[in-house]
Amino acid sequence: MGSEADQEKAALPNADWSVLRYNSPLVQVSLIGLVCFCCPGMFNALSGMGGGGQVDPTAANNANTALYTTFAIFGILGGGIYNVLGPRTTLCAGCSTYVLYAGSFLYYNHHDHQGFVVSAGGLLGIGAGLLWAGQGAIMTSYPPVNRKGTYISLFWSVFNLGGVIGGLIPFILNYHRSDKAASVNDGTYIGFMIFMSIGTGLSLAILHPSAVVRDDGSRCTNMKYSSVSVEFVQILKLFLNWKMLLLFPAAWASNFFYSYQFNNVNGVMFNLRTRGFNNVFYWGAQMLGSVMVGYIMDFSFSSKRVRGLVGIGVVGLLGTVIWAGGLANQRSYSRDDEPDKLDFKDSGSEFAGPFVLYFCYGLLDAMFQSMVYWVIGALAHDSETLSRYTGFYKGVQSAGSAVAWQVDKHKVSYMAQLILNWAMTTISYPLLAVLVILAVKDEDEVPEKGSSKEVALPPPAVPLSMDDTGNSKSDSKL
């Protein structure tokens, strides 16, 4: 990866130590947010329509099973791959698979063969593992240690704006189509592909952690690139790490509910155009939820440990209320007695309750995942460790997702799926609380052993640039 290393030089645009410098955590986290806006954000909008925009969800279920199976493997490996290859190669390779996946549904609109869709899903799982491991490392290791919640909410808001825009695409393009249409039109998938291609290009703007400098002068890592042997050993150790074992149930549950919410709530209860309408608000709710959690985790109390426990308590309480509402809604229909399709314009008051529930599902998803990411970010401060931790989280999360899509494919009752999702998320709250109590320290100013925290540097008097090793050098000639 010497060629990429040679390219990773960041120039400060002016003499002041501005947060808007290209190599600042704020700019880099915003950039990864835009990348995920274009790629996973559009993928979420596509999936959120239920069945990948198809009335029959079989192809999407099989593709998602292949996707999350490979994602489970490469999610865990992704942190090590990111440390070896660096962000640009890793993220660009990952983003390109999103374009292929959207294209496979465009193909499926004209050729009723699942092979391409399922294969594209498997390749997307590999790419998503690479992308999300890199994203997790950037989002949790670049920010200042006492503002990780704020940066997580920033990322989550930008990322989920992609779901909002992505939800508008099928809503607008399919607004006047018949309720009996078999799938969304070709323009929907082409629109997704355009955004995903832009995200692939944007991934090349992400700097290596060693070139990113916080406002206090510290760097996210002192290590330029790792080695395959080191990462292999460190990844194996994750499975014996008690912190990761406590995190496991939350990781498993954190995407398990998507198949139920997308296929069996949005896909079953609403017609084609309304599914796109609902997605706009589902992903919009995620932006709100992430901001709420970010505030609680960073500003609610002076003690970091107390903030973590309060955040877990708030999410747990809200989650209980929302799943209880889901239970009340689910009692009104089943696989053997499906409801008439609701339309946001024509169904009147009947539409309101299920719509609010679906909105709250999006709110809870963002709050739950932002909470988990904050806990992960509180376990370490260096990019290498956090890339492995977030890779482990995404790998386990994806394994749970692979099981969830097969649960739906095998026609498990809607009620059983709801209860299972509710139970799994509920179990994770006390385990996360134990993890915070045992592993999260209040002394943020004291770096952990082996971290990349350096002595704070004073604001530079002259513009700086980064050499190939990530060290600062003056542009002036002496």
Secondary structure, DSSP 8 states (H G I E B T S, - for coil): -HHHHHH---B-SSSS--TTSTTSHHHHHHHHHHHHHHTHHHHHHHHHTSGGGBSS-HHHHHHHHHHHHHHHHHHHHHHHHHHHH-HHHHHHHHHHHHHHHHHHHHHHTTS--SHHHHHHHHHHHHHHHHHHHHHHHHHHHSS-TT-HHHHHHHHHHHHHHHHHHHHHHHHHHTTTS-TT-SB--HHHHHHHHHHHHHHHHHGGG---GGG-B-TTS-BS-S-S---HHHHHHHHHHHTT-HHHHHHHHHHHHTTTTHHIIIIIIIHHHB-HHHHHHHHHHHHHHHHHHHHHHHHHHHHS-S-HHHHHHHHHHHHHHHHHHHHHHHHHHHTT-BTTB----B-TTTSTHHHHHHHHHHHHHHHHHHHHHHHHHHHHHHT--SHHHHHHHHHHHHHHHHHHHHHHHHHHHTT--HHHHHHHHHHHHHHHHHHHHHHHHHH--S-TTS--TT----------SS-EEE-TTS-EEESS--
